[in-house]
Amino acid sequence: MESSAPQPPLAAAAIQIDSHLDGAEARSLAEDVLDGLTRPFKELPPKHFYDARGAQLFDQICELPEYYPTRCERAILSERADELAALTGAVELVELGSGTASKTRVLLDALSAAGTLERYVPVDVTESMVRECAETLTAEYPGLQVHGVIGDFERHLDHVPPAIGPRIVAFLGGTIGNFTPGSRRRFLREISRLLGPEDFLLMGTDLVKDPRVLEAAYDDSQGVTAEFNRNVLRVLNRELQADFDPEDFDHVALFNEQHEWIEMRLRAKRELIATVRGLDLCVHFRAGEELRTEISAKFTPERVDGDLSAAGLELVHWLTDPDGLFALTLSRRTSR
Ligand code: AVJ
């Protein structure tokens, strides 16, 4: 299924947008809820946080004093983007989960200054974000082609257009941490299939550190993260006609030292039964029972390296902020 938005003549040449949304998103929410809320240890995957309100809350999280990853990643990018541009010679940037593309400009600026920039390929499930960033970026960078892919990067990587020259595939923000270890390697392997011999993966990973720093980043004093966490219940209420009262749940964030990941959970303040009408489902919570809503893995250099190698990738460059809180890695396919 492909569609191009009507554009004024000039922009028409610069922008192409393919949409791969076909109702599978709604089905996957239904499946995840049925599967996740009927288990002895209740769980939902974090991808369902991001409706319009969730995306807005996440943007607010990125501004919080406690939430360092976004700031650190942006600082590393600003510091090293020119070097990355020179090293890769990339003519195009593919960005998985591009969102508002706010950090993207740093890279586009560097590629543009190096004189190599030709195309930007944002991949995101949120149609409005892909369309808006296509409009603004083609206006900001004269001559830039934008080929947007509206879809889920876990399912639609096949629809990323073929490379037009050396490219950087960017997967930023530490989102790789949302995958469980096994599925993380599987996903990295899928990414590696997108890479030709001249291409690079640029990935952001949050690093293991003092648990107090980590836990504060996921349990901020203004309660924005708590609202973000509870927002998944509002998504269920709206999309699946559920009747959760988000205020029945406390926000919990803790660092699991054994797995080296942050877990966010929603803890029922009292015994309750929620109805999910769209699924004909009743869900019982004991008082204090928890629903896990996110894991966000934290990495050591060894773990990043191990995951990359397992996916057929080799580390080319390890970039970190002065405090060593966050890392950006540049890697490429292992040559054989
Ligand atoms: C967007 C997945 C990178 O795990 O830090 C922020 C999401 N969750 N605060 C992260 C998130 C709670 C974020 N990622």
Residues whose N, C-alpha, C, O or C-beta is under 5 A from the ligand:
A	BS01	AVJ	I61 G173 G174 T175 N178 A217 S296
